[in-house]
């Protein structure tokens, strides 16, 4: 069974992102100073209100910032969100996050597992290790076929 870990635990790094509106919804902007906490152009797992979902961390068009343009049900939808439902937009509405407001991104397991929460909120996550590189490679090859 996975260990439960609080968002205020010393092992959890918290990054303050900014919620911005886009033509198709919302996205989270991650400052350049915190880019080392995220893999660029990779799909990661995101915990939203206890649900494990997927997001792609993208490089901004200009500068060194990163963005999370949406959160989706599957890794494939995170890679190509055409026709998929973005759960981030609903989460932002449910948590009364304002445009240009902050969203905290908890780094539970770097380059693998992250959690989103509103400022001032404490949440608990099921912490676990990412799969070994060999298992990840096998899964990625299966997804690509």
SVG drawing of the C-alpha trace seen along z (x, -y; Angstrom):
<svg xmlns="http://www.w3.org/2000/svg" viewBox="-17 -38 33 42">
<polyline fill="none" stroke="black" stroke-width="0.4" points="0.0,0.0 1.2,-3.5 2.2,-5.9 0.0,-8.9 1.8,-12.2 0.6,-15.7 1.1,-18.6 2.9,-20.4 5.4,-17.5 9.0,-18.6 9.7,-16.2 7.0,-17.8 8.3,-20.8 5.5,-23.3 5.7,-25.5 3.4,-28.5 1.9,-28.7 -0.4,-31.3 -3.7,-30.4 -4.2,-32.1 -7.1,-32.1 -6.6,-30.8 -8.8,-30.8 -9.9,-27.2 -9.8,-27.2 -7.2,-27.7 -3.5,-26.8 -1.0,-27.0 2.1,-29.0 5.2,-27.8 7.9,-30.3 11.4,-29.7 12.9,-29.6 11.0,-26.4 11.5,-24.6 13.9,-22.2 11.0,-20.5 9.3,-19.5 10.2,-17.4 9.8,-19.5 7.5,-18.2 6.7,-15.0 3.4,-13.6 3.2,-13.4 0.6,-12.3 -1.4,-15.0 -3.6,-14.5 -6.8,-16.6 -9.1,-16.1 -7.8,-12.5 -8.2,-11.5 -5.0,-10.5 -5.0,-12.2 -2.4,-13.2 -0.9,-16.5 1.8,-17.5 4.3,-20.0 5.2,-22.3 7.8,-24.9 6.4,-28.4 6.6,-30.0 8.9,-32.7 11.2,-32.7 12.1,-29.9 8.7,-29.4 6.8,-26.2 3.0,-25.6 0.5,-23.0 -2.1,-23.5 -4.7,-21.0 -5.3,-17.9 -6.8,-14.8 -8.1,-11.3 -5.3,-9.4 -1.7,-10.0 -2.9,-9.9 -5.4,-12.7 -2.6,-14.8 -0.5,-14.4 -3.3,-15.2 -6.2,-16.8 -8.4,-17.1 -11.9,-16.2 -10.9,-15.4 -12.3,-17.0 -9.9,-19.2 -10.4,-18.6 -8.2,-21.5 -10.9,-24.0 -13.5,-22.4 -11.2,-22.1 -10.4,-25.9 -14.1,-26.7 -14.8,-24.3 -12.0,-25.8 -12.9,-29.5 -9.4,-30.2 -9.4,-33.5 -7.6,-34.3 -4.1,-35.5 -4.6,-33.8 -2.3,-31.2 -2.5,-27.5 0.0,-25.4 1.7,-22.5 3.0,-20.0 6.0,-17.9 5.3,-14.6 7.7,-12.5 9.8,-14.7 9.2,-14.0 6.4,-11.6 3.7,-12.7 2.3,-16.1 -0.7,-17.4 -2.7,-20.6 -4.3,-22.6 -5.6,-26.1 -3.4,-28.3 -4.1,-27.8 -5.5,-24.3 -3.8,-21.2 -4.3,-17.9 -3.0,-14.3 -1.5,-12.3 -0.7,-8.6 3.0,-8.7 4.6,-6.0 7.6,-5.4 7.6,-5.8 7.9,-2.6 11.4,-1.4 12.9,-2.7 12.5,0.6 8.8,0.8 8.3,-2.8 10.0,-2.0 7.8,1.1 4.6,-0.9 5.7,-3.8 6.4,-1.4 3.0,0.2 1.3,-3.2 3.1,-4.3 1.9,-1.2"/>
</svg>
